[in-house]
Amino acid sequence: MQKVLRKARKGTRVVYVPGNHDEALREFLDLHFGGIHVVGEAVHETADGRRLLVIHGDAFDAIVTTAGWLAILGDRAYNAAVALNTWYNHVRVALGYPYWSLSKYLKLKVKNAVSFITAFEHAVAAEARRRGLDGVVCGHIHKAEIRDVDGIVYCNDGDWVESCTALVEHHDGTLEILEWTELEAVSVARAAPAPAAVQAAD
């Protein structure tokens, strides 16, 4: 976060779209703090001319919008899973295993979660189409993905806390999901010393 704040101070345009995990910041929509503009939603135009609706996405979650107490319970269960996952991964790393996401595994294994994710994707894509836009960038369900949903570019950046994913745009407008664990593994592999050549004795 400090790097983002530093970039904002140096003139980089930073737009912050709060969601249900930082809902208190919605009290400050349309205000600027240290070069960061807090908004409920935005429209981003890519380098190749596509216009994308940028939203958090919780407004399309029927549980959040119709049963607030259940959303709070779900939020607490999610936070508990993240805390458990942190300790579990400390042990995995100590044993030489890579990072593994507990909540991602649980979401993809539960049939209702899979059908919810599909319904969510179609709902946000339909909103982008209704507004005459080319695509949508969102988060909320923490499942990083870029795909076509009924002719709309659907981009979910996942999350940086647990899944360690981010959505980036290249200079030509190409969109890509970056996975920190994969990037870190490549970086570690490149930094590792090459194995010494072993010469067989005559």
C-alpha positions as YAML, in Angstrom:
chain: A
units: angstrom
residues:
- id: 1
  name: MET
  ca: [0.00, 0.00, 0.00]
- id: 2
  name: GLN
  ca: [2.90, 2.34, 0.76]
- id: 3
  name: LYS
  ca: [4.13, 1.98, -2.83]
- id: 4
  name: VAL
  ca: [0.68, 2.92, -4.15]
- id: 5
  name: LEU
  ca: [0.59, 5.98, -1.88]
- id: 6
  name: ARG
  ca: [4.07, 6.95, -3.03]
- id: 7
  name: LYS
  ca: [3.03, 6.69, -6.69]
- id: 8
  name: ALA
  ca: [-0.05, 8.83, -5.99]
- id: 9
  name: ARG
  ca: [2.13, 11.51, -4.37]
- id: 10
  name: LYS
  ca: [4.37, 11.48, -7.45]
- id: 11
  name: GLY
  ca: [1.46, 12.09, -9.81]
- id: 12
  name: THR
  ca: [0.16, 8.63, -10.75]
- id: 13
  name: ARG
  ca: [-3.65, 8.67, -11.01]
- id: 14
  name: VAL
  ca: [-4.97, 6.23, -8.38]
- id: 15
  name: VAL
  ca: [-8.68, 5.39, -8.23]
- id: 16
  name: TYR
  ca: [-9.94, 3.40, -5.23]
- id: 17
  name: VAL
  ca: [-13.20, 1.44, -5.48]
- id: 18
  name: PRO
  ca: [-14.21, 0.18, -2.00]
- id: 19
  name: GLY
  ca: [-16.20, -3.00, -1.49]
- id: 20
  name: ASN
  ca: [-17.93, -4.88, 1.28]
- id: 21
  name: HIS
  ca: [-14.67, -5.55, 3.20]
- id: 22
  name: ASP
  ca: [-13.91, -1.83, 3.43]
- id: 23
  name: GLU
  ca: [-17.46, -0.53, 3.32]
- id: 24
  name: ALA
  ca: [-16.72, 2.34, 5.74]
- id: 25
  name: LEU
  ca: [-14.80, 4.07, 2.92]
- id: 26
  name: ARG
  ca: [-18.05, 4.40, 0.96]
- id: 27
  name: GLU
  ca: [-18.81, 7.31, 3.26]
- id: 28
  name: PHE
  ca: [-16.06, 9.20, 1.38]
- id: 29
  name: LEU
  ca: [-17.08, 8.60, -2.25]
- id: 30
  name: ASP
  ca: [-15.97, 11.29, -4.70]
- id: 31
  name: LEU
  ca: [-13.38, 12.64, -2.28]
- id: 32
  name: HIS
  ca: [-9.60, 12.80, -2.80]
- id: 33
  name: PHE
  ca: [-7.08, 11.70, -0.15]
- id: 34
  name: GLY
  ca: [-3.40, 12.21, -0.84]
- id: 35
  name: GLY
  ca: [-3.86, 11.86, -4.59]
- id: 36
  name: ILE
  ca: [-6.25, 8.88, -4.31]
- id: 37
  name: HIS
  ca: [-9.77, 9.34, -5.66]
- id: 38
  name: VAL
  ca: [-12.41, 7.23, -3.87]
- id: 39
  name: VAL
  ca: [-15.32, 6.27, -6.15]
- id: 40
  name: GLY
  ca: [-18.17, 3.78, -6.20]
- id: 41
  name: GLU
  ca: [-17.38, 2.78, -9.78]
- id: 42
  name: ALA
  ca: [-15.40, 3.96, -12.78]
- id: 43
  name: VAL
  ca: [-15.07, 3.43, -16.53]
- id: 44
  name: HIS
  ca: [-11.58, 2.60, -17.76]
- id: 45
  name: GLU
  ca: [-10.55, 2.84, -21.40]
- id: 46
  name: THR
  ca: [-7.80, 0.42, -22.39]
- id: 47
  name: ALA
  ca: [-4.95, 1.31, -24.73]
- id: 48
  name: ASP
  ca: [-6.76, -0.55, -27.54]
- id: 49
  name: GLY
  ca: [-9.96, 1.48, -27.06]
- id: 50
  name: ARG
  ca: [-12.17, -0.91, -25.05]
- id: 51
  name: ARG
  ca: [-14.29, 0.67, -22.33]
- id: 52
  name: LEU
  ca: [-14.58, -1.33, -19.12]
- id: 53
  name: LEU
  ca: [-16.86, -0.84, -16.15]
- id: 54
  name: VAL
  ca: [-14.79, -1.01, -12.94]
- id: 55
  name: ILE
  ca: [-16.78, -2.05, -9.86]
- id: 56
  name: HIS
  ca: [-16.21, -4.05, -6.70]
- id: 57
  name: GLY
  ca: [-19.21, -6.28, -7.44]
- id: 58
  name: ASP
  ca: [-20.88, -6.83, -4.10]
- id: 59
  name: ALA
  ca: [-23.98, -4.99, -5.32]
- id: 60
  name: PHE
  ca: [-24.59, -8.03, -7.54]
- id: 61
  name: ASP
  ca: [-24.36, -10.47, -4.66]
- id: 62
  name: ALA
  ca: [-27.92, -11.29, -3.61]
- id: 63
  name: ILE
  ca: [-26.72, -12.37, -0.15]
- id: 64
  name: VAL
  ca: [-25.04, -9.02, 0.52]
- id: 65
  name: THR
  ca: [-27.98, -6.99, -0.78]
- id: 66
  name: THR
  ca: [-30.82, -8.95, 0.86]
- id: 67
  name: ALA
  ca: [-29.42, -10.57, 4.00]
- id: 68
  name: GLY
  ca: [-26.88, -8.33, 5.69]
- id: 69
  name: TRP
  ca: [-26.47, -10.53, 8.77]
- id: 70
  name: LEU
  ca: [-25.61, -13.52, 6.57]
- id: 71
  name: ALA
  ca: [-23.07, -11.44, 4.67]
- id: 72
  name: ILE
  ca: [-21.42, -10.44, 7.98]
- id: 73
  name: LEU
  ca: [-21.32, -14.09, 9.07]
- id: 74
  name: GLY
  ca: [-19.82, -15.06, 5.70]
- id: 75
  name: ASP
  ca: [-17.27, -12.26, 5.97]
- id: 76
  name: ARG
  ca: [-16.17, -13.49, 9.41]
- id: 77
  name: ALA
  ca: [-15.97, -17.09, 8.19]
- id: 78
  name: TYR
  ca: [-13.85, -15.93, 5.25]
- id: 79
  name: ASN
  ca: [-11.50, -13.99, 7.55]
- id: 80
  name: ALA
  ca: [-11.16, -17.07, 9.78]
- id: 81
  name: ALA
  ca: [-10.31, -19.20, 6.73]
- id: 82
  name: VAL
  ca: [-7.66, -16.66, 5.66]
- id: 83
  name: ALA
  ca: [-6.12, -16.69, 9.17]
- id: 84
  name: LEU
  ca: [-6.09, -20.51, 9.24]
- id: 85
  name: ASN
  ca: [-4.63, -20.56, 5.75]
- id: 86
  name: THR
  ca: [-1.81, -18.23, 6.82]
- id: 87
  name: TRP
  ca: [-0.64, -20.60, 9.57]
- id: 88
  name: TYR
  ca: [-1.11, -23.63, 7.34]
- id: 89
  name: ASN
  ca: [1.07, -22.06, 4.66]
- id: 90
  name: HIS
  ca: [3.82, -21.17, 7.15]
- id: 91
  name: VAL
  ca: [4.07, -24.91, 7.82]
- id: 92
  name: ARG
  ca: [3.93, -25.74, 4.10]
- id: 93
  name: VAL
  ca: [6.73, -23.28, 3.29]
- id: 94
  name: ALA
  ca: [8.85, -24.64, 6.16]
- id: 95
  name: LEU
  ca: [8.43, -28.12, 4.65]
- id: 96
  name: GLY
  ca: [9.34, -26.85, 1.17]
- id: 97
  name: TYR
  ca: [5.83, -26.88, -0.32]
- id: 98
  name: PRO
  ca: [4.36, -23.96, -2.36]
- id: 99
  name: TYR
  ca: [1.55, -21.65, -1.23]
- id: 100
  name: TRP
  ca: [-1.97, -23.17, -1.27]
- id: 101
  name: SER
  ca: [-5.30, -21.35, -0.92]
- id: 102
  name: LEU
  ca: [-7.82, -22.99, 1.42]
- id: 103
  name: SER
  ca: [-10.79, -20.75, 0.61]
- id: 104
  name: LYS
  ca: [-10.14, -21.00, -3.14]
- id: 105
  name: TYR
  ca: [-10.16, -24.79, -2.82]
- id: 106
  name: LEU
  ca: [-13.38, -24.77, -0.78]
- id: 107
  name: LYS
  ca: [-15.16, -22.41, -3.19]
- id: 108
  name: LEU
  ca: [-14.32, -24.49, -6.23]
- id: 109
  name: LYS
  ca: [-15.36, -27.74, -4.50]
- id: 110
  name: VAL
  ca: [-18.77, -26.59, -3.33]
- id: 111
  name: LYS
  ca: [-21.37, -26.99, -6.09]
- id: 112
  name: ASN
  ca: [-23.48, -24.05, -4.90]
- id: 113
  name: ALA
  ca: [-20.42, -21.80, -4.87]
- id: 114
  name: VAL
  ca: [-19.63, -22.72, -8.47]
- id: 115
  name: SER
  ca: [-23.19, -21.96, -9.62]
- id: 116
  name: PHE
  ca: [-23.10, -18.68, -7.64]
- id: 117
  name: ILE
  ca: [-19.86, -17.66, -9.34]
- id: 118
  name: THR
  ca: [-21.36, -18.34, -12.77]
- id: 119
  name: ALA
  ca: [-24.50, -16.34, -11.93]
- id: 120
  name: PHE
  ca: [-22.35, -13.48, -10.61]
- id: 121
  name: GLU
  ca: [-20.24, -13.38, -13.77]
- id: 122
  name: HIS
  ca: [-23.32, -13.21, -15.99]
- id: 123
  name: ALA
  ca: [-24.95, -10.52, -13.82]
- id: 124
  name: VAL
  ca: [-21.99, -8.12, -13.93]
- id: 125
  name: ALA
  ca: [-21.42, -8.79, -17.65]
- id: 126
  name: ALA
  ca: [-25.09, -8.00, -18.32]
- id: 127
  name: GLU
  ca: [-24.71, -4.66, -16.49]
- id: 128
  name: ALA
  ca: [-21.72, -3.73, -18.66]
- id: 129
  name: ARG
  ca: [-23.72, -4.60, -21.78]
- id: 130
  name: ARG
  ca: [-26.72, -2.59, -20.52]
- id: 131
  name: ARG
  ca: [-24.45, 0.47, -20.27]
- id: 132
  name: GLY
  ca: [-23.05, -0.05, -23.77]
- id: 133
  name: LEU
  ca: [-19.57, -0.96, -22.50]
- id: 134
  name: ASP
  ca: [-17.16, -3.60, -23.77]
- id: 135
  name: GLY
  ca: [-16.39, -5.29, -20.50]
- id: 136
  name: VAL
  ca: [-16.26, -5.27, -16.73]
- id: 137
  name: VAL
  ca: [-13.48, -5.38, -14.13]
- id: 138
  name: CYS
  ca: [-14.52, -6.52, -10.68]
- id: 139
  name: GLY
  ca: [-13.44, -8.44, -7.61]
- id: 140
  name: HIS
  ca: [-15.67, -9.51, -4.73]
- id: 141
  name: ILE
  ca: [-15.80, -13.28, -5.38]
- id: 142
  name: HIS
  ca: [-11.98, -13.59, -5.27]
- id: 143
  name: LYS
  ca: [-11.77, -15.86, -8.32]
- id: 144
  name: ALA
  ca: [-9.26, -14.35, -10.74]
- id: 145
  name: GLU
  ca: [-10.27, -14.79, -14.36]
- id: 146
  name: ILE
  ca: [-10.40, -13.15, -17.77]
- id: 147
  name: ARG
  ca: [-12.96, -14.60, -20.13]
- id: 148
  name: ASP
  ca: [-15.72, -13.83, -22.57]
- id: 149
  name: VAL
  ca: [-19.21, -13.83, -21.03]
- id: 150
  name: ASP
  ca: [-21.85, -13.49, -23.73]
- id: 151
  name: GLY
  ca: [-19.66, -11.16, -25.80]
- id: 152
  name: ILE
  ca: [-18.52, -9.08, -22.82]
- id: 153
  name: VAL
  ca: [-14.94, -9.11, -21.52]
- id: 154
  name: TYR
  ca: [-15.23, -10.31, -17.92]
- id: 155
  name: CYS
  ca: [-12.20, -9.60, -15.72]
- id: 156
  name: ASN
  ca: [-11.98, -10.52, -12.06]
- id: 157
  name: ASP
  ca: [-8.71, -9.56, -10.38]
- id: 158
  name: GLY
  ca: [-9.13, -12.08, -7.56]
- id: 159
  name: ASP
  ca: [-7.48, -10.59, -4.48]
- id: 160
  name: TRP
  ca: [-4.04, -9.60, -3.25]
- id: 161
  name: VAL
  ca: [-4.49, -10.83, 0.33]
- id: 162
  name: GLU
  ca: [-5.08, -14.53, -0.11]
- id: 163
  name: SER
  ca: [-5.03, -15.56, -3.79]
- id: 164
  name: CYS
  ca: [-2.17, -13.10, -4.46]
- id: 165
  name: THR
  ca: [-3.47, -12.15, -7.90]
- id: 166
  name: ALA
  ca: [-3.71, -8.85, -9.76]
- id: 167
  name: LEU
  ca: [-5.08, -7.70, -13.11]
- id: 168
  name: VAL
  ca: [-2.68, -5.70, -15.27]
- id: 169
  name: GLU
  ca: [-2.96, -3.96, -18.62]
- id: 170
  name: HIS
  ca: [-0.01, -3.99, -21.00]
- id: 171
  name: HIS
  ca: [0.92, -1.02, -23.21]
- id: 172
  name: ASP
  ca: [-1.02, -2.50, -26.15]
- id: 173
  name: GLY
  ca: [-4.21, -2.93, -24.11]
- id: 174
  name: THR
  ca: [-3.77, -6.65, -23.49]
- id: 175
  name: LEU
  ca: [-5.13, -7.68, -20.10]
- id: 176
  name: GLU
  ca: [-3.44, -10.34, -17.97]
- id: 177
  name: ILE
  ca: [-3.83, -11.93, -14.54]
- id: 178
  name: LEU
  ca: [-0.59, -12.03, -12.56]
- id: 179
  name: GLU
  ca: [-0.19, -14.65, -9.84]
- id: 180
  name: TRP
  ca: [2.36, -13.61, -7.23]
- id: 181
  name: THR
  ca: [3.17, -17.19, -6.16]
- id: 182
  name: GLU
  ca: [4.08, -18.10, -9.75]
- id: 183
  name: LEU
  ca: [6.13, -14.93, -10.22]
- id: 184
  name: GLU
  ca: [7.91, -15.53, -6.92]
- id: 185
  name: ALA
  ca: [8.70, -19.14, -7.87]
- id: 186
  name: VAL
  ca: [10.21, -17.97, -11.17]
- id: 187
  name: SER
  ca: [12.21, -15.27, -9.36]
- id: 188
  name: VAL
  ca: [13.55, -17.79, -6.82]
- id: 189
  name: ALA
  ca: [14.45, -20.24, -9.61]
- id: 190
  name: ARG
  ca: [16.36, -17.52, -11.49]
- id: 191
  name: ALA
  ca: [18.22, -16.44, -8.36]
- id: 192
  name: ALA
  ca: [19.26, -19.98, -7.41]
- id: 193
  name: PRO
  ca: [22.89, -20.79, -8.24]
- id: 194
  name: ALA
  ca: [23.42, -23.13, -11.14]
- id: 195
  name: PRO
  ca: [24.38, -26.64, -10.06]
- id: 196
  name: ALA
  ca: [28.10, -27.26, -10.19]
- id: 197
  name: ALA
  ca: [29.30, -29.53, -12.94]
- id: 198
  name: VAL
  ca: [30.38, -32.91, -11.66]
- id: 199
  name: GLN
  ca: [33.22, -34.62, -13.49]
- id: 200
  name: ALA
  ca: [33.42, -38.37, -13.25]
- id: 201
  name: ALA
  ca: [36.68, -39.69, -11.91]
- id: 202
  name: ASP
  ca: [38.84, -41.62, -14.36]
...
